[in-house]
Amino acid sequence: MEDNGLPDFGGKVVILYLADAPRGCEDGILMEYPHFVRREGRLFVSGRIPHVDGESWVSNTQASVAWDAVIHYVEFKSIDEYRNRMNEYRPTFLERLKMLFG
């Protein structure tokens, strides 16, 4: 993409975190092949939701997120880097409680 102040997500995998995220999206939206598209004057990040264990209902589907709703994002070089880092992740005690009791 031309230099317009937007990040270059080409070839990367990103997690997009949303302001006032709807239920189920609080932990971010993982997207591969992300790119920017403009629809009816509004800018979106569009890409594919990769396969994630436990999330098969949405895996390998196309998705778009309004860029103005994104408050934070994390970039990974590849889906393998994302998976390797997630395998290293250890939730805190409070995060484990939240997983158990919502």
Sequence and secondary structure as in RCSB ss.txt:
>XXXX:A:sequence
MEDNGLPDFGGKVVILYLADAPRGCEDGILMEYPHFVRREGRLFVSGRIPHVDGESWVSNTQASVAWDAVIHYVE
FKSIDEYRNRMNEYRPTFLERLKMLFG
>XXXX:A:secstr
  SSSS   TT EEEEEETT  TT TT EEEEEEEEEEETTEEEEEEEE   TT TTTTTEEEEEEGGGEEEEEE
ESSHHHHHHHHHH    HHHHHHHHH 
